[in-house]
Amino acid sequence: MSLRYTRQVRLAEVGVSGQEKLCRAELHPGGEGVAGEVEARYLAAAGARVAAPTSSAASEEVRAVLATFTSDEARDFAEGALRALVAIRDVLRS
């Protein structure tokens, strides 16, 4: 396991066994557009393998959203983040 995840391993909710589960998990982001891109980024940052590669167009869209952030885009961003966190929680509980 990489030192990259040291902070997560220190959390009682994750620990070494939880991080190992995350690193073995292959998760499929369910969102589209900004929400899907955010979800994929959160899952990858947690250490999970993301089954669907992110597109450069979606990455550009996320950068554009972060620059202007309308209420609809903020909702999409939050939706993607929430789906990622729920997926991470489910992996940790398995």
C-alpha positions, 0 to 999 in steps of 0.5 A: 500500500502506498504512503499516499494513503497514510492519512486515510489509514490513520482514520479509525473509520478506514484503517489499514484493512479499509484502505486495502479494501479500497485499493482492491475495489473496482468501482463504476461511477454512475454519474454523467458529466460533471457529477460523474467526473467528480465521482470518478476523481473522489473514488480514484483519490481514495485509492479505488480503481475506477472502471470507466476512464474519465474523458478529457472533455469531462475534465475540461467541463469540471475546470470550467464549472469550478471557475464559474460555479452556478447553483446547478453546477454546484448541485452536480458537483455535490451529487458526484461527491456524495455518490463517491462517498457512499461507494467508499462507505459501502466498500469499507462496510463490506 
